[in-house]
Amino acid sequence: MSQVKITFPDGTVRPFDEGVTAMQIAEGISKGLAREALAALVNGDTWDLARPIAGDADVRILTWKDDAGKHAYWHSSAHLMAEAIESLFPGAKFGIGPAIETGFYYDIDLGEHSVTAEDLAKIEQRMRELSQRDVPYTRENREWQSAVAFFTRKGDEYKLELLEGLRNEQITFYHSGEFTDLCSGPHIPSTGRIKAIKLLSVAGAYWRGNEKNKMLQRIYGVTFPTQKELDEYLRRLEEAKRRDHRKLGAELELFLITPAVGAGLPIWLPKGTIVRETLETFLREEQRKRGYQPVVTPHIANLNLYRQSGHYPYYKDSQFAPILMDGEDYLLKPMNCPHHHQIYLAKPRSYRDLPIRLAEFGTVYRFEQSGELNGLTRVRSFTQDDSHLYVRRDQLKAELCSTIELTQFVFTSLGFKEFKTRLSFRDPKNTEKYGGADDLWVQAERDIKEAADAMKLNYFIGIGEAAFYGPKIDFMVQDALGRTWQLGTVQVDYVMPERFQLEYTGSDGQKHRPVIIHRAPFGSLERFIGILIEHYAGEFPLWLAPVQAVVMPITDAQLPYAQDVQKQLQAAGIRAELDERNEKVGYKIREWETKKVPYMLVVGEKERLGGTVAVRRHRLGDQGAVATGELIARLSQQIHEKALTS
């Protein structure tokens, strides 16, 4: 029997018989690894452990510690749920059942039957019973006609529609117990690996995301290898509900979304506007220090501008319909970059002028599907902290490193300590979806990687995640609940300078193309603030808090003194309110606690006579009496330093 060379992650190369499986490789390493193995990475693709390896390959065994291992686990759990549903509801038809960031879902058609909470409990119990049978997930290659015949007999029009798009593809089925599904995999070895099961919710979902199609029922679930892990996840899920920015946004009077204005179009209330403007001021100041120039561009432009950039029709489905004016089509601005390129083109540029760093808090508009809208994190109108740097090739690396440093500074200043980065490259197998020549893409990806290495970023490469005009560095930030969010981005662009004929005169007197860096640490202010609300559970650090202190006189006799204290605080730039209601001070304290105000300053006769205030901290209680001047100096220092804790 011929042999194949298997290369391990540490670079070790070992020979194996042709047709060896990843499970056999894992067993050869250790029994413990074989017990934990869920799938394998074979030449960059995730495979079942039982799939034969026919040629030389790079192999890494995937466990629960790996994202791809979890993905296979949860995708297998979706199949287990589908088998349970089919056994309880004969005739059920199935759409798609993918793994998601945490857990899985399956879209199902049960005819007229609507899934109830009692149904979820029955399905969950049936999943446990099927899991305990510990049957294997097995892969089968099928001819297209055979696959069509199988699902025709079942009467499953959804699978038949999927097969129509797979006429020239390899068709694979997966079997587990009594259930068979059209699926490309991969899957874990057997159902017995799925231990702790919880079905979470049911939602409506149009087939293939098209509102003209039938509404299916989407059942969400999550599974874990141990009950302890499931319990911890459910605890964090409850905490996430408590921190939900939509709930806190209403309670803290930060923003408003009303059908009178329109779905996905947030209105910023006074307190939310303070948070927003404080963040803008923070970044504007940092940009000023780094040589950025502020600009402002219109909310609408001629459609031909976006045709030239390629945003239209590339993003046509996510843009509002064109507006006809004076015989020409105009578009609500979906991107700021084409406007900034016009500023660059407004006059001749010399190599001495570069780098040019333009910055704008520019509002853009995207027509997101109504089912995808979610508070501030998915909206139709949002403001980007958008900057475009026009640089010479010899300046590119230094400017990239500077934008990376600024992005890191923004995150750490706002309390995001844990983040990693994705180098988002184009898919070399699908180059037609990207603009520009191949050599420009090769160069841009090399530039991105060199800058990431120079800044010692903890990164991984995401194939197919690039923008259509260039590769990018996407920052993946972890919040207080351990959830990962994609926030800031830095992009290298050789394509737009060609499309817009951007030039500068070099030291040699010849015309040259600049390179563009697209950069946005916040990304979308709306989304960033939504995440920030949940990260802090609405308890903003002092420098960001809409109301930083509230002064509460115990009786009307101390009101003039309380008013004077408030004026002193405001004169020092501290956002202070006065609660002069005729209520008991204990009642006032409880109410301001719910509003999450950092400092409550109680003044009675003793404080009036002594020129002090009795300080209470949110959630920490009584801090004792402090001279008013000393407290103002202390708060001012915390605000100036942008302290995250006091």
N, C-alpha and C positions, 0 to 999 in steps of 0.2 A: 504494500500500500504506500502511495506517495505521501509526502509530508508537507506541512505548511509551517511557516514561521510566524509565531505569535509574538508581537512586541507589547510589553507591559508599560504602564505609565512611567515607571522609573527608568525606562530605556532598555531593560533586560529583554533579550530575545531568546525564545525557547522553541524547539521543534515539537510539533504534534502531528498525529495522523490526520490526513485530510478527512474532513467531515466531523472533526471534533466539535463539541458544543461548548458554549460558555459555562454551562453548569459543570461539565466534566473538568474544565480548566479550574473552576472555583474549587471543586472537590480536591483537585490535585494540590491546591495551595493550602487549604485547611478545611476541616469539617465545619468549623464555626462560620467561615466566610460563606460556605455553601448554604448553611441554614439561613443566613441573613440576605443572601443574594436575591434580588428581585428581577433584574434584567441586566443587559450588558451593552456597553457602548462599543460598537464594532465599526472601525473606520469612520467614526463620527456619527453613525446612525444608531438609534436605540433598537436592540433586537431582543426577542425572546431568548431565554437561557437555553431552550431546547433546540434552537435553530442551528443546523450544521454550518460550519465555517469551511468554505471550499477552497479558499486561497489565503495567501499571506495577509495578515491583518493586524492593526493596532486594536487591542482589546482592553477594556476596563470594566470590571465587575461593579454593578450599581446596587447600592443598598438603600435603606430608608434615609440615610444621611444625604443622598444625592437627589437633587430636584427631579432629574429624569427617572430615578427610581420611584419617587413618590408619584410621578405622572403615570407610570405604568401601573402602580398599585391602585390609583384612583380610577384609571380607565377600566381596569379589570373589575373594580367595584361597581362601575356603571353597568357592565355586562351582568354581574351578579344581581343587581337590582332589576334589570330587564327580565332575567330568567324568573325572578320571584313574581314580577308583575304578570308575565305570561302564564304562570301556573295558577295565579289567583283570578286573572281576568282573561280567559281564553278568547282569542280573536283580537287581542291588543295589537296595534300597529306601532312601529317605532321609527322615529326620525333619526336624530343623531344623539350620541351619548358620550361626549368628551370629558376628559379631566379638565379641571380649571385650576386657578391658582391654589386654592385649597378645597379639595373635594372633587365633586363631579355632578353632572346632571344628565337626565335623559328626557328627550321630548317624545311624548307618547300620544296616541290617538285612541281613546277609549269610547269613541262614539258619543252617546249622550250622557255617559256617566262622568260626574265631576268627583275628583279625588278629595276625600275628606281626611280629617285628622285621624279618624278611626282606620281608614284605609292605609295611611302612612304607617301606623302602628302594626297593622297586619303584614304589610310589605316588609317592614323592618324585621319582624319576627321570622318571616319566611326566608329572608336573606341569611339570618343566623343559622337556620336549619340547613340551608343549601351549603353554607360555608363549612359546616361541620362534616359534610360528606367528603370534603377535600378531594374534589375531582379536578383533573388537570385542564388547563386552557390549551387547546391544540390548534395549530395553524394548518390550513388546507388551501392549496392553490386551486383555482377553478377556471375553467374556460368561461368566457363572457356569456355565451348562450346558455351554458349550464346554470350560471348564477341567475340569469333572467328567468329561466324555467323554475328554479327553486322558489323565488319570491313571487312569481306569478301564481304558483300553487298556493302560496300562503295568502295571496291577495293583498300584499303590502305595497301600495302604490308609492310610498315614500322611498323605499329601497330601490324600486324600479326606476324612479326618477334619478336617484343618485347613480345608478348603473349607466344611465344614458350618458352621463358625463365621464364615464370610465371605459368607453369602448376600446380605446387603444392602450389601456393600462393593465398592469398585472392585477388580477382579481384574487383577493384572499378572503376566506371565511375563517371565523374562529368559533370553535365549539367548546362549550362547558356544560356538562350535564345534559339536560334536555334542550338547551338553548343554542341556537346557531345565529351568527350575525355577520353581516357584510362589514369587514373591518380590516384596516391595514396594520393593526397592532401598534406597539407590542403589548404583551401581557405578562403577568407574573406567573410562576410555575403552576399554582393551583389555588382553588378557592379557599383552602384551609388557612392560607396566610392572612386572610381578612378576618380580624378578630372583633374589633369594637366598631359598632355600626350605629349611625344616627342619621335619619332622614329629617331634613331641616324645614323644608317649605315646598309649596307648589305655586307656580306662577304661570301666566299665559305667555305663549311665544308663537308668533306667526312662523309657519313653516318656511325655512330658509330666510327668515328675517324680512319677508315681503308681506306687507299688510294686505295685499290682495289675495294671499293664500289663506288656507284654513288655520285657525288658532288651535295650537296643540297645548297640552299640559306639560309643563316642564317641572320635573321633580328634582330638587337639589338634595344632595346628601354628602356625608363625609365619613371616612373610615380611618382607623388607626390600628397599628399592630398591638396596642395595649389599651385597656380601659383607662389607665391613668392618663395617657396622652389625650384620649378623647375627652375626659373630664376637664383637663386643663384647657383644651381648645374651647369647650363649651363655656368655661368660665370667662375666657378672653372674649368670646362672642357676646356674652352678656355685658361685659365691660365696654365693648365696642358700641353696643346699643346705648349705653349710658352716655357715651362720648359722641354719639351721632351728631355731626355738625348741623344737620337740618333741625334737630330738636333743640340743640344749644343755641343755634342762630336765632331761633324764635324766642327762646327764654331770655337770652341776653340782649335782645333787640339789636342784632347785628345786620341782618339783611332780610329781604322780603322777596318772595316770588309769588306773584298773583296772576290768575287767569285774565284779569282785566288788562294786564300788560302783555302777557304771553308766556307760554312755557319756555323754560330755559333762559329767561331774560331777568336776571336778578337786579333788584333795587337795593342800593346800599343805604341803610339807615344811619343816623348820626354816629352812633357808637361804632358801627362797622366801618364807616368812612374814616374814623380816626385810626383804626387799626390799619386800614388800607393806606392811608396817607403817611402814616408813620413808617410803614415798610418802604413806600416809595421814596420818602426823604432819606431813609437809611441807605438805600441803594444809589440814589442820585449822588449823595455825598461821596460814597466810595468810588463811583464812576468819575466824578469830578477830579478826585485825587489821581486817577489813572488816565486822565487825558481824554475822556469821552466828551463829545459835543451833543447837547440836547437838540432834538428836532421834533416837529409835529407835522403829521400828514393827515389828509382828509379821510373820512370814513367811507368814501365811495370813489370809484375811478372808472375810466373807460375800460370796457371789457377787453379791448385789444392789448392793454397793458399786461393782463394776466394770460392772454394768449401768447404774448411774447415770452413771458417767464415760464410758461408751461403749466402754471397752476390751473389754468382752464384750457382744455377740458379734463386734465388729469384728476382734479378733485371735484369735478362737476357735480357728482351725486351728493356731496356734502356742502354745497354752496347754495345760497339763496338764488332764486331765479333772477335773471338779468332784468334791469329796469330800462324801458325805452324812453329816451329823452332826446328831443331835437333830431330824431332820425337815427340816433346812435344808441347802442346798448351800454349800460353802466352796471357795475356790480358792487354790492356791499363788500367792503374790503375783507378778503379771507386771509391775507398775509400782508405784512408790512414791508417785506424786503424789496418788491419791485418799486415801491415809492422811494425808498432810500437810494436805489440805483439811479433814480432820476436826479436826486440831489448831487450824486457824484458826477453825473453827466452835465450838470448845470454850467460848468466852466472847465477849461483845460487844466490838467493835473500834471505836476512834475514829480519826479522821484523824490524830490526834497519835501513834498507835501505829505508823503506817506510815512507812517500809517495814518489813515483817517478813520476815526472811531465815532460813528453816529449812534445815538441812543434815543429810544422813544418808548414811553409807556403808551403803546398804541392799541386801541380797541379794534378787534376783528370779529367777524361773523361767520359762523358755520351752521349749516342746517342739519343738526344732529337728529336722528330718528327719535320720536317721542318716547319710545320704550327704553332708550338709552340715557335719557336725561336723569340726572341725579344731583339734586341740590346745587352746590357750587362746583362739584368735581366733574360734572359733565353738563355744559351749558351751551347756549347758542350765541351768546355775546360775551366776550371775555377780553381782558387786557393783558397783553404780553409785555414783559420787560425786555423788549427786543433791541438788540444792537447788531450792527454790521460793521465789521472792520475791513477796510480795504488796504491791503498790505503788499509789499514787494516779497518775492520769493525768499530773499535773504532775511526778511523780518518775520517770516511765517512761524517758525518754531518758537521764537521768544514770545510772540503775541499769543500763540496757542497756550503756552505755559502760563502766561499772565491771566488769560481768561479762565483757565482751570483753577488757578490759585484764588481768583475772585469768587468763583462758584463754591469752592471749598470753604472760603471765609464766610460766605452768606449762610451756608448750612450750619457750620459750627456756631456762628453767632446766634442762630435761632434754635439751638439745642438739639440738632440732628447730628449725633456723634458717630452713628454707624451708617456708612454708605459704601457702596461699591460701584463700579462703572462698567458699562457695556460699550465696547467698540462696535458700533453698528455698521456693518459692511454690506455691500450689495450681494445679491445671489448670483454667482457666476453662471449658473445654469438658466437664469431667467433675465438676461441683460436687457431685453427689449423694454422692460418697465422703467429703465433708468435713462436719463439724458446724458449726453456727452460721450466723448471717445474713450475707448478702453484704457489708453495710456494715461489719460487724466485721472481716471478712477484708481489705477494702480498707484500713481503718484500721491493722490489724496489719501488713500488708505495707509500708505507708507508714512506720510506726514503725521496722521492721527496717531499711529502706533509709536512713532519716535517721541512725540510729545508726551504720550501716556507713560512711556518708559522713563523719560526724563523726570517726570513728576512722581515716579514710583507709585502709580495708581494700581489699586487692586482691581484688575479688570478681567473680563472674559469677552469673547468675540461672538457677536450675534449676526449670523449670516442671514441676509434678506431683510435686515432691520434699518437699512440706510434710507435717507430721504431720496427722492428721485433725482436730486441734483448733487448729492454728495454724501460721503460717510460722516459719522458723527460720534461723539462721546456722550452717552446718556448716563446721567447720575441716578442710581437707584438708592433711595434713602429709606432707612428703617425707622419707624415711629416708635412711640412708647409702648405699643402693644406688640411690637415685633413684626408688624406688617410692612411690606416693601412697596414703595411708591416710586414711579419714575418722575423726577422733577426736572432739574436743570439739564441743559444740553449745550454742546459746543460742536459746530459743524464746519467742515472745510469744503469750499465750493469753487471748482474751476469751471463749472458749466455756465453759471449766470454771467460771468464776465464775457464769455463768448456770445451768449444770446443778446446781451445788451451792448456789445461792442465797447466795453469799458477799456479805457487806455490811460496810460501816463507816459510822459516823455522821460526816458532813462538818461543816465549820465553820459551815455554814448550818443545822445541826440535822436535815438530811434524810439518808435512806439512799442510799448510793452503792455501785457495784460496784468492787472493786479489779481491777487487771490482774495476771495471773500471769506471771512470767518463770520458765521451766524452764531449768536450767543444769547442765552436767556437763562440766568440762574433760577429765577422763580418759575419760568415757563409761562403759566397762566396765573395771574394774581388771584383769580377766583378759586381755582383749584388749589393753589398753594395755601390760601387762607382757610379753605375748607379742611385741608389736611392738618394745618396748624391748630385749628380749633379742636380737632380730635386728639392730636398729639398732647396738647395741654389740658384736655377735658374742659376747655373754656377758661381755665385758670392761667391767663397770660402772665408772663413775667412783667415786672413793674413797668419797664420802658414801653411795652406794647399795650398795656391795659387801657381800655377806653376811659375808664374812671380809675385814677390811681389812688385817690383817697377821698373819704367822705367825713365831714365834720358833723358831730351830733351833740348839740347842747342838751343837758339833762332837763333844764327848765327854761322858760322864757327869760329868766333873769340873766342867763349866760349867753343869750342870743347875740348881743352886740359883740361880745368877745369871740364867739364862734365865727361871726361874719368877718372879724378882723383876721382870724387865723386862716380862713378860706382865702381872703385877699392876699395874704402873705404867700400862701402856697401857690396861688395862681401867678403872682408876680415873679416867682422863681421858676415858672414854666411847668409847674406840676398841675395835672388835670384833677381839680378838686371840686366836689359838690358839697352843698350844705343841706342837711336834712333838718328842717325847722318845723316838721309836723308835730302836732300836739299828741304824740304817742309816747308810751313808755320806752325807755332807751333799750330795754331787753328786746322788745318787739322790733325796733329799728335794726338792732344788730343782727337778729335772725334773718330779716329781710335782705339786708345788704350782704350777708353771707351767701344767700342763694344767688345774688348777682355777681358773686366771685370778685368783689372789689378787694385789692390787696391790703389796704390800710383803712381801718376805722378809727377815727380820732374822737374820743368822748371828752367833753369838757363840762365839768361841774364847777361849783363855787371854789373848791380847792384848786383846781387847775387855773381858773380865772385869776385868783389872787397870786398864784405862783408863776404865772406866765408859761404854763406847761400844757400838755395834752396827755390824756391817758390813751396809750396806743394799744390797739388790738390788731392782730394779723389774721388774715383769712385762714381758717382751719387750724391756726396755732393758738388763738385766744389772746389773753391779756399779756402784754409785754411790759407793763409798768408805765409810769409817768416819765415824759421826756420834755425838756425845754423845747419850745416851738422852733427856735432858731437852729438848735442842734438837730432836730428831726428833719427840718428842711434841708440842711446841709447833707445829712445822711441819704435822704431820698434823691436829692439832686445828683449825688455821686453815683448811686446805683443806676439812675436813668442815663447819666452820661456814659458810664461804662457798659451799658446794656447788659447788666448782670442778669443771669438766668435764675438765680436764687439769691435770697437775701441772707 
